[in-house]
């Protein structure tokens, strides 16, 4: 009786080994992906707090226009994130001058694009969305976070 119930599943016996191999490979890929994502979130959280601190300090302590304050904060945070993401998040140990320079250029390009998008979102949220300057910066940053992870992951794979 049990064999009769298992007959429809007999063809799965042929697929057992490839499925097992695929599951093992997926597990290791997923584990690496999740580890990188967790590290990226930690570094991104710290960098974002640093960005908001610099941005807020420039708004409160100076008469700098909020768009300039945002750009200045982004440049400072870029330098920190490049080093930490390369060494810790994506564990990219390549030290060849040409490789580091290429990665820095690619990451700078990514940051330029994402900073432009962040600034455009910030401007839109403040001027048209009715949000405050700080809350606009927070919402703009959160909107771009996941896209930024995949772009950074691509940069450090090269």
Buried (B, 14 or more C-beta within 10 A) or exposed (E): EEEEEEEEEEEEEEEEEEEEEEEEEEEEEEEEEEEBBEBBBEBBEBBBEBBBEBBBEBBEEEEBEBEEBBBBBBEBBBEBBBEBBBEBBBEBEEEEEEBBEBBBEBBBEBBEBBBEBBBEBBBBBBEEEEBEBBEBBBBBBEEBBEEBBEBBBEBBEE
